[in-house]
Amino acid sequence: MTNIIRTSSDNQDFQTLVKQLDDYLAIKDGNEHSFYAQYNKIDKIKNVVVYYDNNIAIGCGAFKQYDAKTIEIKRMFVHPNHRSKGIGAIILNELETWAKELNYSDSILETGKRQPEAIHLYQKAGYKIIPNYGQYTNVENSVCMRKLIKVSF
């Protein structure tokens, strides 16, 4: 049985998954890992989802407010043993749904060129590559993306 919960960064399962994500990214990012790590602190994130399979946390994601109408997707991770099953898409969809409920209209994110599976997931979900923003502006390894998640009338 699978389920997904909405929680905050205080959730212990989320914290455990983020530790696994950080270990994975330390390998992928190499020497650039400390640069990215400074922007990926999880304290005080109010909007977190955790995906469970048979009561075991196997995936997570979060968002934080970027500006009045935009959220930034953060800390997306699915345990390697459970990838390629659509779980990342489910987590991303839940985050977008929650953001829409809170009246956000846009979603942005940053991922790395060394994570082609993440880029593919986001493009499949309708995200488009944009110029790098904020702290990622001149970072060669960063890929920034945006998606309109809610049309305002």
C-alpha positions, 0 to 999 in steps of 0.5 A: 500500500502506498500513500503520500502525506503533507508535512513540514521539514520537522518530519523525521522521515523527510530528514532521513531521505534528505540525508540520503539525497545529500549523500547522493548529491555529494558524489554527483556534484563533486567539488561543487557540492558545498556551493549547492548545500548552502542553498538546500537547508531544510529548517523551516520548510513548511511544505513537504511531502513524503511518499510511503510504500508499505509504511516505509518512506521512499521519496520526498519533495518540498517547496518554499515561497520564492515570491508572492506568486512563485514557489521553488521546488526543493529536495526532490528525492526517490530512493534509488531502489524505487526509481523509474516507477513514476513516484517522482512525478506523483510527488511533484504533482502533489507539491504543485497541487498544494501550491495551487491550493495556496494560490501560487501560479508559478513553480521554479526549480534548479537541478544539475546538468549531472542529473539528466533523470531529474531534467527528464522528469521535470520536462515531462511534467511541463517544465521549461528551461529558463535562464539561471536565476538568483544564486545560480545565475552564472553557475555552469552546472545548474539548469533552472526551469519554470512551469505555470501551474495555475492560470489567474483570471 
